[in-house]
Amino acid sequence: MSAASVDATACPVDHETRQAWLDQAKKVKSQDPPAPPPPQATPTPSIPNDIDLSQIPIQTRYSLDHGTWLAAIPRSIMSPAQRSALDTFREISTIPRAVSAEGHDAAVNTHSPANNEQESGVDEKSGNWVYPSEEMFFNAMKRKNYDPEAADMRTIVPIHNAVNEQAWKEIKAWEKGRGSEACGGPRLVSFMGQSKELTPRARFNSILGYSKPFDRHDWIVDRCGTHIDYVIDFYAGKNEGKPGKSLNFFLDVRPKLNTWEGVKMRFEKYWGL
């Protein structure tokens, strides 16, 4: 599969969001890595709302072609140069990108979105968003004067991608039956990381003593020409410190309450309508 060419110097993800994910990746790295999955074909895994990172082996990446976790080349047979190199492979997401003129303008102009067309790219064949590679993550962090380790990228990239796939799955569940089927389903216009800005719900829960999310994304979804704003809070599960017991991620995905449509959707969800 081919991806659209992009500016190699472009920052694929804003530095605050990247640092938040890197912090979580380091927590995962501190745990004993789980055994790789068996080589035989396995059914397509369903990524639950709470994602067990023990299902995401380091040195593994998610294949969108087969819907299964495919082990990368074993490091034991790599040359020293290969082991130290950062992967340039860019995973093609399952998230369709809005390509209308209106959607393009929104993606470019919406308050410096974390990933726009130039920065993240779109797959020419599928029309889906393309995730940054390990090398893009690493180089962007270096430009922001962080001190990343190449090995961390092998943890953070597959986790970051899998969690975003789950976020899209949750958004599709919200959008089901609301009219987007008439034009091929919902499409993502833009997404923006705002890790330092708490949502009202997250702030209220923190007052009650609950943990704060380590990251937040604001996504704009196109529903046959109508834009629906979503907010996603990312929570890290408790680190039990047990060997082989990895962290869990929890996603709180919901429409924003900045439009009557968002209010309506949340009301119907609450009352089971």
C-alpha positions as CSV (number, residue, x, y, z in Angstrom):
1,M,0.0,0.0,0.0
2,S,1.2,3.5,-0.8
3,A,1.0,6.6,1.3
4,A,1.0,10.2,0.1
5,S,4.4,11.8,0.3
6,V,4.9,14.2,3.2
7,D,7.4,16.7,4.4
8,A,10.0,14.7,6.3
9,T,10.6,17.7,8.6
10,A,7.0,18.1,9.6
11,C,6.1,17.3,13.1
12,P,3.6,14.4,13.0
13,V,2.2,14.9,16.6
14,D,2.3,17.9,18.8
15,H,5.1,17.7,21.4
16,E,2.9,17.8,24.5
17,T,0.8,14.9,23.2
18,R,3.9,12.9,22.3
19,Q,5.5,13.4,25.7
20,A,2.4,12.2,27.4
21,W,2.4,9.0,25.4
22,L,6.2,8.6,25.9
23,D,5.7,8.7,29.6
24,Q,3.1,5.9,29.4
25,A,5.4,3.9,27.1
26,K,8.2,4.1,29.7
27,K,5.8,2.7,32.3
28,V,5.1,-0.2,29.9
29,K,8.8,-0.7,29.2
30,S,9.4,-1.2,33.0
31,Q,7.3,-4.3,33.0
32,D,8.5,-7.6,31.7
33,P,7.6,-7.9,28.0
34,P,4.9,-10.5,27.3
35,A,5.5,-13.5,25.1
36,P,4.9,-12.9,21.4
37,P,1.7,-14.3,19.9
38,P,1.7,-17.8,18.3
39,P,2.6,-17.8,14.6
40,Q,-0.6,-19.4,13.4
41,A,-3.4,-17.3,12.1
42,T,-5.7,-15.9,14.8
43,P,-9.1,-14.3,14.6
44,T,-9.3,-10.5,14.4
45,P,-8.9,-9.2,17.9
46,S,-11.4,-6.9,19.3
47,I,-9.7,-4.1,21.2
48,P,-11.9,-3.5,24.3
49,N,-12.6,-0.1,25.8
50,D,-10.0,-0.9,28.4
51,I,-6.9,-2.0,26.5
52,D,-4.6,-4.5,28.1
53,L,-1.1,-3.7,26.9
54,S,0.0,-7.2,27.5
55,Q,-1.7,-8.0,24.2
56,I,0.6,-5.6,22.4
57,P,4.1,-7.2,22.4
58,I,7.1,-4.9,21.9
59,Q,8.5,-5.5,18.5
60,T,5.1,-6.1,17.1
61,R,2.9,-4.0,14.9
62,Y,-0.7,-4.0,14.0
63,S,-1.5,-5.0,10.4
64,L,-4.6,-3.3,9.1
65,D,-4.6,-5.7,6.1
66,H,-5.1,-8.8,8.2
67,G,-6.5,-7.4,11.4
68,T,-4.0,-9.4,13.5
69,W,-0.9,-8.7,15.5
70,L,2.1,-9.5,13.3
71,A,5.5,-9.9,14.8
72,A,8.3,-7.8,13.2
73,I,11.6,-9.3,12.2
74,P,13.1,-11.1,15.3
75,R,15.8,-8.9,16.8
76,S,18.0,-11.9,17.3
77,I,18.5,-12.2,13.6
78,M,18.9,-8.5,13.0
79,S,22.3,-6.9,12.4
80,P,23.6,-4.3,14.9
81,A,22.7,-1.6,12.4
82,Q,19.2,-2.9,12.0
83,R,18.7,-3.2,15.7
84,S,19.7,0.5,16.2
85,A,17.7,1.8,13.3
86,L,14.3,3.4,13.7
87,D,11.5,1.9,11.6
88,T,10.2,4.1,8.8
89,F,7.2,1.9,8.3
90,R,4.0,4.0,8.5
91,E,0.8,2.1,9.5
92,I,-2.3,2.9,7.5
93,S,-5.2,3.4,9.8
94,T,-8.8,2.2,9.4
95,I,-9.9,5.8,9.9
96,P,-11.3,7.4,6.7
97,R,-10.1,11.0,6.1
98,A,-12.6,13.7,5.1
99,V,-11.3,14.9,1.7
100,S,-13.9,17.5,0.7
101,A,-12.8,21.1,0.3
102,E,-14.6,22.0,3.5
103,G,-13.0,19.2,5.4
104,H,-9.5,20.2,4.0
105,D,-9.9,23.7,5.2
106,A,-11.0,22.6,8.6
107,A,-8.1,20.2,9.0
108,V,-5.6,22.9,8.1
109,N,-7.2,25.8,10.1
110,T,-8.5,24.2,13.2
111,H,-6.1,25.6,15.8
112,S,-3.0,23.7,14.7
113,P,-4.4,20.2,14.7
114,A,-2.1,17.5,16.0
115,N,-2.2,15.8,12.6
116,N,-3.2,17.4,9.4
117,E,-2.9,16.4,5.8
118,Q,0.7,17.6,5.4
119,E,1.9,16.2,8.7
120,S,0.2,12.8,8.8
121,G,-0.6,12.0,5.2
122,V,-3.4,10.1,3.6
123,D,-3.2,6.7,1.9
124,E,-3.8,7.2,-1.8
125,K,-5.5,3.9,-2.2
126,S,-7.8,3.7,0.8
127,G,-8.2,7.4,1.6
128,N,-7.4,6.6,5.2
129,W,-5.2,8.5,7.6
130,V,-1.6,7.3,8.0
131,Y,0.1,7.1,11.3
132,P,3.6,8.5,11.9
133,S,6.5,6.1,11.9
134,E,9.0,5.4,14.7
135,E,11.5,7.7,13.0
136,M,9.0,10.5,12.7
137,F,8.1,10.3,16.4
138,F,11.8,10.2,17.4
139,N,13.0,13.0,15.1
140,A,10.1,15.3,16.1
141,M,10.9,14.8,19.8
142,K,14.5,15.6,19.2
143,R,13.5,18.8,17.5
144,K,11.5,19.8,20.5
145,N,14.6,19.4,22.7
146,Y,13.4,16.2,24.4
147,D,15.8,13.3,25.0
148,P,13.9,10.3,23.5
149,E,15.4,6.8,23.3
150,A,14.9,4.9,20.1
151,A,13.8,1.8,21.9
152,D,10.9,3.7,23.4
153,M,9.5,4.3,19.9
154,R,9.0,0.6,19.4
155,T,6.6,0.6,22.4
156,I,4.9,3.9,22.0
157,V,4.0,3.7,18.3
158,P,1.9,0.4,18.3
159,I,0.2,1.4,21.5
160,H,-0.6,4.9,20.3
161,N,-2.0,3.5,17.0
162,A,-4.1,0.8,18.7
163,V,-5.6,3.2,21.1
164,N,-6.5,5.6,18.3
165,E,-8.1,2.7,16.5
166,Q,-10.2,2.0,19.6
167,A,-11.2,5.7,19.8
168,W,-12.5,5.5,16.2
169,K,-14.4,2.3,17.0
170,E,-16.1,4.2,19.8
171,I,-16.9,7.1,17.6
172,K,-18.4,4.8,15.0
173,A,-20.7,3.4,17.7
174,W,-21.9,6.9,18.5
175,E,-22.5,7.7,14.9
176,K,-24.3,4.4,14.0
177,G,-27.8,5.1,12.7
178,R,-27.4,8.9,12.6
179,G,-27.3,9.3,8.8
180,S,-23.6,8.8,7.9
181,E,-24.4,5.5,6.2
182,A,-25.9,7.4,3.3
183,C,-22.4,8.8,2.3
184,G,-20.2,5.8,3.2
185,G,-19.9,6.3,6.9
186,P,-18.3,9.0,9.2
187,R,-14.9,10.4,8.3
188,L,-12.3,12.2,10.4
189,V,-11.7,15.8,9.5
190,S,-9.0,16.6,12.1
191,F,-7.7,15.7,15.5
192,M,-5.8,17.8,18.1
193,G,-4.0,16.8,21.2
194,Q,-4.7,19.0,24.3
195,S,-3.0,17.0,27.0
196,K,-2.8,20.0,29.4
197,E,-6.5,21.0,29.2
198,L,-8.9,19.0,31.3
199,T,-12.4,18.5,30.1
200,P,-15.2,19.5,32.6
201,R,-15.9,15.9,33.3
202,A,-12.3,15.0,34.0
203,R,-11.9,18.1,36.2
204,F,-15.0,17.2,38.2
205,N,-13.9,13.5,38.6
206,S,-10.5,14.7,39.7
207,I,-12.2,16.8,42.5
208,L,-13.9,13.6,43.6
209,G,-10.5,11.9,43.9
210,Y,-10.2,10.1,40.6
211,S,-7.1,10.1,38.5
212,K,-6.7,12.7,35.8
213,P,-6.4,11.6,32.2
214,F,-2.8,11.6,30.9
215,D,-4.0,12.9,27.5
216,R,-6.9,14.5,25.7
217,H,-7.8,14.6,22.0
218,D,-10.5,16.7,20.3
219,W,-11.6,15.1,17.0
220,I,-13.8,16.6,14.3
221,V,-15.9,14.1,12.5
222,D,-17.7,14.6,9.2
223,R,-21.2,13.2,9.0
224,C,-22.2,13.7,5.3
225,G,-21.2,17.3,5.4
226,T,-22.1,18.1,9.0
227,H,-19.2,18.4,11.5
228,I,-19.6,16.7,14.9
229,D,-17.1,17.5,17.6
230,Y,-15.9,14.7,19.9
231,V,-13.6,14.7,22.9
232,I,-11.6,11.8,24.1
233,D,-10.0,11.4,27.6
234,F,-7.2,8.8,27.8
235,Y,-6.6,7.2,31.2
236,A,-3.9,4.9,32.3
237,G,-4.9,2.0,34.5
238,K,-3.2,1.2,37.8
239,N,0.3,-0.2,37.6
240,E,0.3,-3.2,39.9
241,G,4.0,-3.8,39.5
242,K,3.6,-7.5,38.8
243,P,5.9,-9.2,36.3
244,G,4.1,-9.7,33.0
245,K,1.1,-7.6,34.2
246,S,1.0,-4.6,31.9
247,L,-0.9,-1.3,32.1
248,N,-4.4,-0.8,30.9
249,F,-5.7,2.2,29.0
250,F,-9.3,3.4,29.4
251,L,-10.9,5.7,26.9
252,D,-13.8,8.1,27.6
253,V,-15.2,9.0,24.1
254,R,-18.2,11.3,23.7
255,P,-19.6,14.1,21.6
256,K,-18.9,17.6,22.9
257,L,-21.8,19.6,24.3
258,N,-21.0,22.6,22.1
259,T,-23.9,21.9,19.8
260,W,-27.5,20.9,20.1
261,E,-26.7,17.7,18.2
262,G,-24.0,16.8,20.8
263,V,-26.4,17.5,23.7
264,K,-29.1,15.4,22.0
265,M,-26.6,12.5,21.5
266,R,-25.5,12.5,25.0
267,F,-29.1,12.8,26.3
268,E,-30.2,9.8,24.3
269,K,-27.1,7.8,25.3
270,Y,-27.7,8.5,29.0
271,W,-31.4,7.4,28.8
272,G,-30.7,4.5,26.5
273,L,-32.9,5.9,23.7
